[in-house]
Amino acid sequence: MDFEIEEFFPKFIGKYRYGGDQQVVKDVCDRVLEEIPKGHDEWNDNVAEENLHHYFNISNSSLLRFDERLNDFEDFLLESSTHFFTEILEYDLNESNMLITDCWMNNCSTEHTWQIKHNHNNCMIVGTYFVDFDPKLHAPLDFYRNTYKDTIPSMSQMRQPRIANEGNKYTQEVHQSKPEEGMLFIWSAEMLHGYEAIYNLWKGRRTISMNFLPEIIDNGKYAFRIEPLQHISPTQLNRRKELNHNQ
């Protein structure tokens, strides 16, 4: 049989290795756990998994403002996101800069902690940096293919659901990545991702996640500038906290 496969629209993530002092980042994350207990304004549990805890994951909050020792790490995030945005996605920054609009820490407090399949909004690209990660003990980050059943519920499903990395590159529905400590993943914000409890064999999987936007959005006809929030009132903060707990 004479045939060929023409490929198009591949999915991808960027992997960037931090060349700075990884121990400094670990030390700051240790300080977060020591100083921000359960119930603190900068603490919240995951909407689906009570053993997955987030720190600084609320409007107008950022881990990067918690400790100035993260300044070099922040420069690394900006350099990596600028490269991915301009060189890989081929966007034009219009002589502006990338913004880290949100940055927060995630901590798995027990074994078999999991993260629901999700994507990010209010951003164009997303990053996760692996602070504490043992490939023999901790779950890698999974990326999920959008399938017919996600968009057309009435469509018959002829194949059985597949587990991570099963099938070929045309039929695979879950891609299991290969993280390393000190590595930053960056990807487009619409991509679905999460991880499975079965692969998290021990507590202490810690990551830092962040969202990015360019400072100026300009398509040649319509344009605007993005300015991060500088202040949010305690009333708004408490209301947002209540909404998060009620979700």
C-alpha positions in Angstrom: 0.0 0.0 0.0 1.5 3.3 -1.1 0.5 6.1 1.4 1.8 8.8 3.7 0.8 10.7 6.8 0.9 14.5 6.6 1.3 16.0 10.1 0.2 19.4 11.2 -0.5 21.4 14.4 1.7 19.6 16.9 1.4 20.1 20.6 4.5 21.1 22.6 6.0 22.4 25.8 9.2 24.3 26.4 11.7 23.0 29.0 14.1 25.5 30.6 16.7 24.6 33.2 17.4 27.1 35.9 21.1 27.9 36.1 20.9 29.8 39.3 21.0 28.6 42.9 18.2 26.0 43.2 18.7 25.7 46.9 17.7 29.4 47.4 14.4 28.6 45.7 13.9 25.6 48.0 14.8 27.7 51.1 12.2 30.3 50.2 9.6 27.6 49.7 10.5 26.1 53.1 10.0 29.6 54.6 6.5 29.7 52.9 5.5 26.5 54.7 6.9 27.7 58.0 5.2 31.2 57.9 1.9 30.6 56.1 -0.2 28.0 57.9 -3.6 26.7 57.0 -6.2 29.5 57.3 -3.7 32.3 56.4 -5.0 34.7 53.7 -2.3 33.5 51.3 -3.2 29.8 51.8 -5.9 27.8 50.1 -6.6 24.2 49.4 -7.3 22.9 45.9 -11.0 22.9 44.8 -10.9 19.2 44.1 -8.1 17.8 46.3 -7.9 18.8 49.9 -4.3 17.6 50.3 -3.0 19.9 47.5 -2.3 23.3 49.0 -1.6 26.5 47.2 0.2 29.6 48.5 -0.2 33.1 47.0 -2.8 31.8 44.6 -5.3 34.6 44.8 -5.9 37.9 43.0 -3.1 40.5 43.4 -0.8 38.1 45.2 2.6 36.7 44.2 5.2 34.5 45.6 7.8 36.6 43.9 7.0 39.5 46.3 7.4 37.3 49.4 11.2 37.1 49.4 13.7 39.2 47.6 16.0 36.2 47.3 13.8 35.2 44.3 14.9 38.1 42.2 17.3 36.0 40.2 14.7 33.3 39.8 12.2 36.0 38.6 14.7 37.1 35.9 15.0 33.5 34.8 11.2 33.2 34.4 11.1 36.4 32.4 13.9 35.4 30.1 12.5 31.9 29.5 8.9 33.2 28.9 10.2 35.8 26.5 12.1 33.2 24.5 9.1 30.9 24.3 6.7 33.7 23.4 8.9 35.3 20.7 11.1 32.5 19.4 8.8 29.5 19.6 5.3 31.0 19.3 6.6 33.9 17.1 4.7 36.7 18.8 5.9 40.2 18.5 6.4 41.9 21.9 6.1 45.4 20.2 9.1 46.6 22.2 7.4 45.8 25.5 8.1 43.1 28.0 6.6 39.9 29.4 4.6 40.2 32.7 4.3 37.5 35.3 0.7 38.2 36.3 0.5 35.5 38.9 3.0 33.3 40.7 2.2 30.8 43.4 3.5 27.7 45.1 1.9 24.2 45.1 2.5 21.6 47.8 1.4 18.0 48.0 1.0 17.4 51.7 0.4 13.6 51.5 1.1 10.7 49.2 -1.5 10.0 46.4 -2.3 13.7 46.0 -3.6 14.6 42.6 -4.5 17.6 40.5 -7.7 17.8 38.5 -7.5 18.3 34.7 -7.6 22.0 34.0 -6.2 24.9 32.1 -5.5 28.6 32.9 -7.3 31.7 32.0 -6.4 35.4 31.9 -3.1 34.6 30.4 -1.5 33.5 27.1 1.3 31.1 28.4 1.7 29.2 31.6 4.7 27.9 33.5 5.5 25.3 36.2 8.9 25.1 37.9 9.7 21.8 39.7 11.2 22.7 43.2 11.1 19.3 44.8 10.6 16.4 42.5 11.7 12.7 42.6 10.8 10.9 39.4 10.6 7.6 41.4 8.2 9.0 44.0 6.3 11.9 42.4 3.7 12.2 39.7 4.9 13.8 36.4 2.7 16.5 34.8 0.2 15.0 32.4 -1.1 16.8 29.3 -4.4 15.8 27.8 -5.7 15.7 24.2 -9.0 17.4 23.5 -11.2 14.6 22.3 -14.6 14.4 20.5 -16.3 13.6 23.7 -15.1 16.9 25.2 -16.8 18.9 22.5 -19.5 16.7 21.1 -21.0 14.6 24.0 -23.4 12.6 21.7 -20.5 11.4 19.5 -20.0 7.6 19.8 -16.7 6.6 21.3 -15.2 3.7 19.4 -12.0 3.4 21.3 -11.6 2.7 25.0 -10.0 5.5 27.1 -6.2 5.1 27.1 -3.8 5.5 29.9 -0.8 7.8 29.9 1.6 7.4 26.9 -0.4 4.4 25.4 -1.1 4.4 21.7 0.9 6.2 19.0 1.3 9.9 18.6 -2.0 10.1 16.6 -4.1 8.2 19.1 -2.5 9.0 22.5 -4.9 10.9 24.7 -2.6 11.5 27.7 1.1 12.6 27.4 3.1 12.0 30.6 6.0 14.5 30.7 9.5 14.0 32.2 10.2 16.8 34.7 13.4 17.3 36.6 14.2 19.3 39.7 15.2 22.8 38.7 13.3 22.6 35.4 10.7 25.0 34.1 7.9 23.9 31.8 6.2 26.5 29.6 3.1 25.9 27.4 0.1 27.6 25.9 -2.5 28.5 28.4 -5.4 26.6 26.7 -3.6 23.2 27.1 -5.3 20.8 29.6 -3.0 19.4 32.3 -3.0 17.7 35.7 -1.6 14.6 37.4 -2.7 11.3 38.8 -2.8 10.2 42.4 -1.5 6.7 41.6 1.9 8.1 40.5 2.3 10.3 43.6 3.9 7.7 46.0 5.2 10.2 48.6 4.4 13.6 49.9 6.5 16.7 49.2 6.0 17.3 45.5 6.5 21.0 45.4 6.2 23.3 42.3 5.9 27.0 41.5 3.4 27.9 38.9 2.9 31.2 37.0 1.0 32.9 34.3 2.4 35.3 31.7 1.1 38.0 29.4 2.9 40.6 27.3 2.7 44.1 28.6 1.2 45.3 25.3 -1.4 43.4 23.3 -1.4 44.8 19.8 -2.7 43.0 16.6 -2.0 46.0 14.4 -5.5 47.3 14.6 -6.6 47.1 18.2 -4.2 47.5 21.1 -4.1 47.9 24.9 -1.6 47.9 27.7 -1.8 45.6 30.7 -1.0 46.9 34.2 -0.8 44.5 37.1 -3.0 45.3 40.1 -1.2 47.2 42.8 -3.8 47.0 45.5 -6.9 45.0 46.4 -9.0 46.0 49.5 -9.3 43.5 52.5 -13.0 43.3 51.8 -12.4 42.1 48.2 -9.7 39.8 49.4 -12.0 38.1 52.0 -14.8 37.9 49.5 -12.5 36.2 47.0 -11.4 33.8 49.7 -15.0 32.9 50.5 -15.7 32.3 46.8 -12.7 29.9 46.5 -13.9 27.9 49.5 -17.5 27.6 48.1 -16.4 26.4 44.7 
